[in-house]
Amino acid sequence: PYAHARIDPVTGKKVPDAVILQKVSSGTLQAAFSTGCLASVVKLAKECVAVDPPSRPSAAMVAFRLQTIMKESFGEGHTSIV
């Protein structure tokens, strides 16, 4: 989700992983998602990468929400996430 930040737009050089990590942890770099991604998946993904750990959903909640998204988007027969 941070591929958009791998290359410095000014210098054209690769941005060191440590710089990306620092920006992510400080909240100055946000994850980017494909425009083709379902809005509900993007919303969940953004919650999962929230800077504030208590704001992130639990693994059980992620599994539940993914099953719900699959059911709503693809029908009853597509609810397995494993």
Biopython code that builds the backbone (N, CA, C, O; Angstrom):
import numpy as np
from Bio.PDB.StructureBuilder import StructureBuilder

atoms = [
    (1, "PRO", "N", (0.798, -1.217, 0.000)),
    (1, "PRO", "CA", (0.000, 0.000, 0.000)),
    (1, "PRO", "C", (0.839, 1.280, 0.000)),
    (1, "PRO", "O", (0.291, 2.382, -0.039)),
    (2, "TYR", "N", (2.162, 1.136, 0.043)),
    (2, "TYR", "CA", (3.024, 2.325, 0.050)),
    (2, "TYR", "C", (3.883, 2.408, -1.207)),
    (2, "TYR", "O", (4.890, 3.115, -1.222)),
    (3, "ALA", "N", (3.501, 1.705, -2.241)),
    (3, "ALA", "CA", (4.272, 1.716, -3.490)),
    (3, "ALA", "C", (4.377, 3.122, -4.074)),
    (3, "ALA", "O", (5.369, 3.456, -4.721)),
    (4, "HIS", "N", (3.366, 3.934, -3.848)),
    (4, "HIS", "CA", (3.362, 5.303, -4.367)),
    (4, "HIS", "C", (4.446, 6.173, -3.731)),
    (4, "HIS", "O", (4.750, 7.252, -4.239)),
    (5, "ALA", "N", (5.024, 5.715, -2.635)),
    (5, "ALA", "CA", (6.031, 6.511, -1.917)),
    (5, "ALA", "C", (7.443, 5.961, -2.080)),
    (5, "ALA", "O", (8.376, 6.464, -1.453)),
    (6, "ARG", "N", (7.610, 4.950, -2.900)),
    (6, "ARG", "CA", (8.914, 4.290, -3.044)),
    (6, "ARG", "C", (9.940, 5.145, -3.790)),
    (6, "ARG", "O", (11.142, 5.019, -3.559)),
    (7, "ILE", "N", (9.468, 6.004, -4.675)),
    (7, "ILE", "CA", (10.369, 6.841, -5.476)),
    (7, "ILE", "C", (10.115, 8.308, -5.137)),
    (7, "ILE", "O", (8.972, 8.766, -5.151)),
    (8, "ASP", "N", (11.177, 9.034, -4.835)),
    (8, "ASP", "CA", (11.063, 10.466, -4.537)),
    (8, "ASP", "C", (10.695, 11.188, -5.834)),
    (8, "ASP", "O", (11.433, 11.093, -6.814)),
    (9, "PRO", "N", (9.567, 11.911, -5.861)),
    (9, "PRO", "CA", (9.142, 12.567, -7.099)),
    (9, "PRO", "C", (10.071, 13.694, -7.552)),
    (9, "PRO", "O", (10.067, 14.058, -8.728)),
    (10, "VAL", "N", (10.858, 14.245, -6.643)),
    (10, "VAL", "CA", (11.769, 15.341, -6.989)),
    (10, "VAL", "C", (13.073, 14.803, -7.558)),
    (10, "VAL", "O", (13.541, 15.265, -8.599)),
    (11, "THR", "N", (13.664, 13.818, -6.866)),
    (11, "THR", "CA", (14.976, 13.312, -7.279)),
    (11, "THR", "C", (14.893, 12.097, -8.190)),
    (11, "THR", "O", (15.832, 11.808, -8.932)),
    (12, "GLY", "N", (13.764, 11.378, -8.136)),
    (12, "GLY", "CA", (13.632, 10.152, -8.915)),
    (12, "GLY", "C", (14.353, 8.976, -8.293)),
    (12, "GLY", "O", (14.413, 7.895, -8.881)),
    (13, "LYS", "N", (14.905, 9.181, -7.098)),
    (13, "LYS", "CA", (15.653, 8.118, -6.423)),
    (13, "LYS", "C", (14.742, 7.334, -5.487)),
    (13, "LYS", "O", (13.702, 7.816, -5.039)),
    (14, "LYS", "N", (15.180, 6.093, -5.206)),
    (14, "LYS", "CA", (14.436, 5.226, -4.293)),
    (14, "LYS", "C", (14.473, 5.812, -2.882)),
    (14, "LYS", "O", (15.524, 6.238, -2.401)),
    (15, "VAL", "N", (13.321, 5.828, -2.235)),
    (15, "VAL", "CA", (13.224, 6.305, -0.858)),
    (15, "VAL", "C", (13.598, 5.139, 0.059)),
    (15, "VAL", "O", (13.034, 4.053, -0.078)),
    (16, "PRO", "N", (14.530, 5.336, 0.985)),
    (16, "PRO", "CA", (14.929, 4.251, 1.892)),
    (16, "PRO", "C", (13.745, 3.746, 2.721)),
    (16, "PRO", "O", (12.865, 4.516, 3.105)),
    (17, "ASP", "N", (13.742, 2.443, 2.988)),
    (17, "ASP", "CA", (12.677, 1.837, 3.785)),
    (17, "ASP", "C", (12.521, 2.526, 5.133)),
    (17, "ASP", "O", (11.401, 2.703, 5.614)),
    (18, "ALA", "N", (13.636, 2.916, 5.746)),
    (18, "ALA", "CA", (13.583, 3.564, 7.059)),
    (18, "ALA", "C", (12.808, 4.880, 7.000)),
    (18, "ALA", "O", (12.110, 5.231, 7.952)),
    (19, "VAL", "N", (12.926, 5.601, 5.904)),
    (19, "VAL", "CA", (12.206, 6.869, 5.747)),
    (19, "VAL", "C", (10.708, 6.597, 5.617)),
    (19, "VAL", "O", (9.889, 7.291, 6.220)),
    (20, "ILE", "N", (10.363, 5.595, 4.836)),
    (20, "ILE", "CA", (8.946, 5.235, 4.691)),
    (20, "ILE", "C", (8.382, 4.797, 6.036)),
    (20, "ILE", "O", (7.287, 5.213, 6.413)),
    (21, "LEU", "N", (9.112, 3.969, 6.755)),
    (21, "LEU", "CA", (8.673, 3.512, 8.075)),
    (21, "LEU", "C", (8.449, 4.688, 9.016)),
    (21, "LEU", "O", (7.451, 4.731, 9.735)),
    (22, "GLN", "N", (9.368, 5.632, 9.014)),
    (22, "GLN", "CA", (9.244, 6.807, 9.880)),
    (22, "GLN", "C", (7.998, 7.622, 9.514)),
    (22, "GLN", "O", (7.262, 8.063, 10.396)),
    (23, "LYS", "N", (7.770, 7.814, 8.232)),
    (23, "LYS", "CA", (6.608, 8.588, 7.793)),
    (23, "LYS", "C", (5.297, 7.879, 8.139)),
    (23, "LYS", "O", (4.326, 8.517, 8.546)),
    (24, "VAL", "N", (5.278, 6.565, 7.976)),
    (24, "VAL", "CA", (4.074, 5.799, 8.312)),
    (24, "VAL", "C", (3.803, 5.882, 9.808)),
    (24, "VAL", "O", (2.673, 6.136, 10.226)),
    (25, "SER", "N", (4.844, 5.668, 10.616)),
    (25, "SER", "CA", (4.651, 5.668, 12.072)),
    (25, "SER", "C", (4.288, 7.043, 12.616)),
    (25, "SER", "O", (3.645, 7.143, 13.661)),
    (26, "SER", "N", (4.692, 8.103, 11.923)),
    (26, "SER", "CA", (4.350, 9.454, 12.379)),
    (26, "SER", "C", (3.007, 9.925, 11.817)),
    (26, "SER", "O", (2.492, 10.969, 12.216)),
    (27, "GLY", "N", (2.450, 9.150, 10.892)),
    (27, "GLY", "CA", (1.160, 9.505, 10.308)),
    (27, "GLY", "C", (1.238, 10.469, 9.141)),
    (27, "GLY", "O", (0.209, 10.959, 8.675)),
    (28, "THR", "N", (2.457, 10.753, 8.654)),
    (28, "THR", "CA", (2.590, 11.684, 7.532)),
    (28, "THR", "C", (2.504, 10.991, 6.174)),
    (28, "THR", "O", (2.425, 11.658, 5.142)),
    (29, "LEU", "N", (2.519, 9.663, 6.166)),
    (29, "LEU", "CA", (2.371, 8.897, 4.927)),
    (29, "LEU", "C", (1.203, 7.936, 5.103)),
    (29, "LEU", "O", (1.195, 7.105, 6.011)),
    (30, "GLN", "N", (0.232, 8.062, 4.233)),
    (30, "GLN", "CA", (-0.954, 7.210, 4.279)),
    (30, "GLN", "C", (-0.876, 6.157, 3.176)),
    (30, "GLN", "O", (-0.294, 6.391, 2.116)),
    (31, "ALA", "N", (-1.465, 5.008, 3.442)),
    (31, "ALA", "CA", (-1.532, 3.946, 2.448)),
    (31, "ALA", "C", (-2.416, 4.390, 1.289)),
    (31, "ALA", "O", (-3.384, 5.126, 1.482)),
    (32, "ALA", "N", (-2.080, 3.941, 0.095)),
    (32, "ALA", "CA", (-2.887, 4.221, -1.090)),
    (32, "ALA", "C", (-3.431, 2.896, -1.610)),
    (32, "ALA", "O", (-2.750, 1.872, -1.559)),
    (33, "PHE", "N", (-4.649, 2.925, -2.103)),
    (33, "PHE", "CA", (-5.296, 1.710, -2.579)),
    (33, "PHE", "C", (-5.781, 1.908, -4.006)),
    (33, "PHE", "O", (-6.069, 3.028, -4.428)),
    (34, "SER", "N", (-5.867, 0.822, -4.734)),
    (34, "SER", "CA", (-6.309, 0.845, -6.119)),
    (34, "SER", "C", (-7.708, 1.436, -6.231)),
    (34, "SER", "O", (-8.562, 1.202, -5.376)),
    (35, "THR", "N", (-7.930, 2.192, -7.278)),
    (35, "THR", "CA", (-9.258, 2.766, -7.499)),
    (35, "THR", "C", (-10.286, 1.683, -7.804)),
    (35, "THR", "O", (-11.488, 1.919, -7.679)),
    (36, "GLY", "N", (-9.831, 0.511, -8.198)),
    (36, "GLY", "CA", (-10.733, -0.598, -8.484)),
    (36, "GLY", "C", (-11.128, -1.388, -7.252)),
    (36, "GLY", "O", (-11.947, -2.304, -7.336)),
    (37, "CYS", "N", (-10.561, -1.049, -6.125)),
    (37, "CYS", "CA", (-10.841, -1.761, -4.879)),
    (37, "CYS", "C", (-12.211, -1.346, -4.346)),
    (37, "CYS", "O", (-12.583, -0.175, -4.415)),
    (38, "LEU", "N", (-12.948, -2.304, -3.821)),
    (38, "LEU", "CA", (-14.258, -1.995, -3.237)),
    (38, "LEU", "C", (-14.105, -0.965, -2.124)),
    (38, "LEU", "O", (-13.168, -1.041, -1.330)),
    (39, "ALA", "N", (-15.012, -0.017, -2.066)),
    (39, "ALA", "CA", (-14.963, 1.031, -1.040)),
    (39, "ALA", "C", (-14.981, 0.437, 0.363)),
    (39, "ALA", "O", (-14.312, 0.948, 1.261)),
    (40, "SER", "N", (-15.736, -0.630, 0.556)),
    (40, "SER", "CA", (-15.812, -1.259, 1.876)),
    (40, "SER", "C", (-14.483, -1.903, 2.263)),
    (40, "SER", "O", (-14.126, -1.928, 3.441)),
    (41, "VAL", "N", (-13.755, -2.421, 1.284)),
    (41, "VAL", "CA", (-12.441, -3.017, 1.551)),
    (41, "VAL", "C", (-11.433, -1.914, 1.863)),
    (41, "VAL", "O", (-10.609, -2.067, 2.764)),
    (42, "VAL", "N", (-11.492, -0.816, 1.134)),
    (42, "VAL", "CA", (-10.597, 0.315, 1.392)),
    (42, "VAL", "C", (-10.831, 0.857, 2.797)),
    (42, "VAL", "O", (-9.877, 1.144, 3.520)),
    (43, "LYS", "N", (-12.091, 0.998, 3.184)),
    (43, "LYS", "CA", (-12.418, 1.495, 4.523)),
    (43, "LYS", "C", (-11.822, 0.579, 5.589)),
    (43, "LYS", "O", (-11.204, 1.053, 6.542)),
    (44, "LEU", "N", (-12.005, -0.723, 5.431)),
    (44, "LEU", "CA", (-11.461, -1.689, 6.384)),
    (44, "LEU", "C", (-9.934, -1.638, 6.393)),
    (44, "LEU", "O", (-9.320, -1.643, 7.460)),
    (45, "ALA", "N", (-9.327, -1.589, 5.224)),
    (45, "ALA", "CA", (-7.863, -1.549, 5.136)),
    (45, "ALA", "C", (-7.300, -0.310, 5.819)),
    (45, "ALA", "O", (-6.282, -0.385, 6.507)),
    (46, "LYS", "N", (-7.957, 0.826, 5.631)),
    (46, "LYS", "CA", (-7.496, 2.057, 6.280)),
    (46, "LYS", "C", (-7.600, 1.944, 7.796)),
    (46, "LYS", "O", (-6.743, 2.453, 8.519)),
    (47, "GLU", "N", (-8.637, 1.284, 8.274)),
    (47, "GLU", "CA", (-8.760, 1.062, 9.713)),
    (47, "GLU", "C", (-7.627, 0.157, 10.209)),
    (47, "GLU", "O", (-7.101, 0.363, 11.303)),
    (48, "CYS", "N", (-7.254, -0.837, 9.411)),
    (48, "CYS", "CA", (-6.202, -1.786, 9.802)),
    (48, "CYS", "C", (-4.825, -1.137, 9.898)),
    (48, "CYS", "O", (-3.981, -1.592, 10.670)),
    (49, "VAL", "N", (-4.589, -0.082, 9.124)),
    (49, "VAL", "CA", (-3.284, 0.583, 9.149)),
    (49, "VAL", "C", (-3.328, 1.908, 9.909)),
    (49, "VAL", "O", (-2.459, 2.760, 9.730)),
    (50, "ALA", "N", (-4.331, 2.074, 10.747)),
    (50, "ALA", "CA", (-4.443, 3.300, 11.549)),
    (50, "ALA", "C", (-3.205, 3.476, 12.416)),
    (50, "ALA", "O", (-2.667, 2.500, 12.939)),
    (51, "VAL", "N", (-2.753, 4.712, 12.569)),
    (51, "VAL", "CA", (-1.571, 5.011, 13.385)),
    (51, "VAL", "C", (-1.827, 4.662, 14.850)),
    (51, "VAL", "O", (-0.928, 4.184, 15.540)),
    (52, "ASP", "N", (-3.034, 4.898, 15.319)),
    (52, "ASP", "CA", (-3.400, 4.641, 16.710)),
    (52, "ASP", "C", (-3.834, 3.179, 16.868)),
    (52, "ASP", "O", (-4.926, 2.822, 16.426)),
    (53, "PRO", "N", (-3.006, 2.323, 17.488)),
    (53, "PRO", "CA", (-3.325, 0.895, 17.584)),
    (53, "PRO", "C", (-4.715, 0.569, 18.133)),
    (53, "PRO", "O", (-5.360, -0.333, 17.599)),
    (54, "PRO", "N", (-5.210, 1.248, 19.165)),
    (54, "PRO", "CA", (-6.558, 0.914, 19.643)),
    (54, "PRO", "C", (-7.663, 1.181, 18.611)),
    (54, "PRO", "O", (-8.776, 0.672, 18.746)),
    (55, "SER", "N", (-7.358, 1.969, 17.597)),
    (55, "SER", "CA", (-8.340, 2.250, 16.543)),
    (55, "SER", "C", (-8.441, 1.120, 15.524)),
    (55, "SER", "O", (-9.389, 1.069, 14.741)),
    (56, "ARG", "N", (-7.466, 0.217, 15.534)),
    (56, "ARG", "CA", (-7.445, -0.882, 14.565)),
    (56, "ARG", "C", (-8.411, -1.990, 14.988)),
    (56, "ARG", "O", (-8.542, -2.273, 16.179)),
    (57, "PRO", "N", (-9.081, -2.614, 14.031)),
    (57, "PRO", "CA", (-9.981, -3.714, 14.380)),
    (57, "PRO", "C", (-9.196, -4.965, 14.767)),
    (57, "PRO", "O", (-8.057, -5.157, 14.342)),
    (58, "SER", "N", (-9.822, -5.804, 15.576)),
    (58, "SER", "CA", (-9.200, -7.073, 15.959)),
    (58, "SER", "C", (-9.195, -8.013, 14.751)),
    (58, "SER", "O", (-9.908, -7.782, 13.775)),
    (59, "ALA", "N", (-8.396, -9.060, 14.826)),
    (59, "ALA", "CA", (-8.350, -10.044, 13.741)),
    (59, "ALA", "C", (-9.721, -10.675, 13.538)),
    (59, "ALA", "O", (-10.145, -10.901, 12.405)),
    (60, "ALA", "N", (-10.408, -10.957, 14.634)),
    (60, "ALA", "CA", (-11.744, -11.549, 14.529)),
    (60, "ALA", "C", (-12.708, -10.598, 13.824)),
    (60, "ALA", "O", (-13.521, -11.029, 13.006)),
    (61, "MET", "N", (-12.620, -9.314, 14.137)),
    (61, "MET", "CA", (-13.493, -8.331, 13.494)),
    (61, "MET", "C", (-13.159, -8.204, 12.011)),
    (61, "MET", "O", (-14.059, -8.069, 11.183)),
    (62, "VAL", "N", (-11.871, -8.245, 11.670)),
    (62, "VAL", "CA", (-11.471, -8.179, 10.258)),
    (62, "VAL", "C", (-12.056, -9.373, 9.507)),
    (62, "VAL", "O", (-12.613, -9.213, 8.421)),
    (63, "ALA", "N", (-11.929, -10.571, 10.084)),
    (63, "ALA", "CA", (-12.467, -11.773, 9.442)),
    (63, "ALA", "C", (-13.979, -11.654, 9.245)),
    (63, "ALA", "O", (-14.498, -11.976, 8.177)),
    (64, "PHE", "N", (-14.678, -11.192, 10.273)),
    (64, "PHE", "CA", (-16.131, -11.027, 10.185)),
    (64, "PHE", "C", (-16.504, -10.026, 9.097)),
    (64, "PHE", "O", (-17.393, -10.284, 8.284)),
    (65, "ARG", "N", (-15.830, -8.898, 9.086)),
    (65, "ARG", "CA", (-16.158, -7.862, 8.104)),
    (65, "ARG", "C", (-15.818, -8.301, 6.685)),
    (65, "ARG", "O", (-16.547, -7.977, 5.747)),
    (66, "LEU", "N", (-14.714, -9.039, 6.517)),
    (66, "LEU", "CA", (-14.382, -9.547, 5.185)),
    (66, "LEU", "C", (-15.438, -10.534, 4.700)),
    (66, "LEU", "O", (-15.828, -10.509, 3.533)),
    (67, "GLN", "N", (-15.898, -11.400, 5.596)),
    (67, "GLN", "CA", (-16.963, -12.335, 5.221)),
    (67, "GLN", "C", (-18.226, -11.574, 4.827)),
    (67, "GLN", "O", (-18.891, -11.926, 3.853)),
    (68, "THR", "N", (-18.549, -10.541, 5.582)),
    (68, "THR", "CA", (-19.726, -9.724, 5.284)),
    (68, "THR", "C", (-19.574, -9.031, 3.932)),
    (68, "THR", "O", (-20.510, -9.010, 3.133)),
    (69, "ILE", "N", (-18.410, -8.471, 3.682)),
    (69, "ILE", "CA", (-18.149, -7.792, 2.400)),
    (69, "ILE", "C", (-18.281, -8.774, 1.243)),
    (69, "ILE", "O", (-18.895, -8.459, 0.224)),
    (70, "MET", "N", (-17.707, -9.963, 1.400)),
    (70, "MET", "CA", (-17.780, -10.966, 0.336)),
    (70, "MET", "C", (-19.226, -11.385, 0.079)),
    (70, "MET", "O", (-19.650, -11.522, -1.069)),
    (71, "LYS", "N", (-19.971, -11.584, 1.156)),
    (71, "LYS", "CA", (-21.378, -11.981, 1.036)),
    (71, "LYS", "C", (-22.183, -10.892, 0.324)),
    (71, "LYS", "O", (-22.969, -11.185, -0.577)),
    (72, "GLU", "N", (-21.985, -9.643, 0.727)),
    (72, "GLU", "CA", (-22.728, -8.529, 0.125)),
    (72, "GLU", "C", (-22.319, -8.270, -1.325)),
    (72, "GLU", "O", (-23.147, -7.881, -2.148)),
    (73, "SER", "N", (-21.052, -8.485, -1.628)),
    (73, "SER", "CA", (-20.543, -8.164, -2.965)),
    (73, "SER", "C", (-20.675, -9.297, -3.969)),
    (73, "SER", "O", (-20.893, -9.066, -5.159)),
    (74, "PHE", "N", (-20.539, -10.530, -3.475)),
    (74, "PHE", "CA", (-20.472, -11.663, -4.398)),
    (74, "PHE", "C", (-21.543, -12.717, -4.171)),
    (74, "PHE", "O", (-21.640, -13.667, -4.949)),
    (75, "GLY", "N", (-22.344, -12.574, -3.133)),
    (75, "GLY", "CA", (-23.418, -13.528, -2.876)),
    (75, "GLY", "C", (-23.087, -14.518, -1.775)),
    (75, "GLY", "O", (-21.953, -14.597, -1.304)),
    (76, "GLU", "N", (-24.098, -15.267, -1.378)),
    (76, "GLU", "CA", (-24.002, -16.212, -0.260)),
    (76, "GLU", "C", (-22.902, -17.255, -0.428)),
    (76, "GLU", "O", (-22.278, -17.641, 0.560)),
    (77, "GLY", "N", (-22.652, -17.713, -1.627)),
    (77, "GLY", "CA", (-21.696, -18.794, -1.850)),
    (77, "GLY", "C", (-20.241, -18.392, -1.719)),
    (77, "GLY", "O", (-19.362, -19.248, -1.820)),
    (78, "HIS", "N", (-19.961, -17.125, -1.499)),
    (78, "HIS", "CA", (-18.585, -16.627, -1.453)),
    (78, "HIS", "C", (-18.285, -15.978, -0.106)),
    (78, "HIS", "O", (-17.989, -14.785, -0.037)),
    (79, "THR", "N", (-18.361, -16.766, 0.959)),
    (79, "THR", "CA", (-18.136, -16.185, 2.283)),
    (79, "THR", "C", (-16.908, -16.748, 2.975)),
    (79, "THR", "O", (-16.607, -16.348, 4.100)),
    (80, "SER", "N", (-16.194, -17.661, 2.342)),
    (80, "SER", "CA", (-15.000, -18.231, 2.965)),
    (80, "SER", "C", (-13.793, -17.351, 2.672)),
    (80, "SER", "O", (-13.544, -16.980, 1.525)),
    (81, "ILE", "N", (-13.042, -17.020, 3.731)),
    (81, "ILE", "CA", (-11.844, -16.192, 3.533)),
    (81, "ILE", "C", (-10.569, -16.997, 3.700)),
    (81, "ILE", "O", (-9.475, -16.433, 3.692)),
    (82, "VAL", "N", (-10.696, -18.311, 3.852)),
    (82, "VAL", "CA", (-9.502, -19.153, 3.985)),
    (82, "VAL", "C", (-9.300, -19.977, 2.757)),
    (82, "VAL", "O", (-8.344, -20.749, 2.682)),
]
sb = StructureBuilder()
sb.init_structure("model")
sb.init_model(0)
sb.init_chain("A")
sb.init_seg("    ")
for serial, (resi, resn, name, xyz) in enumerate(atoms, 1):
    if name == "N":
        sb.init_residue(resn, " ", resi, " ")
    sb.init_atom(name, np.array(xyz, "f"), 0.0, 1.0, " ", f" {name:<3s}", serial, name[0])
structure = sb.get_structure()
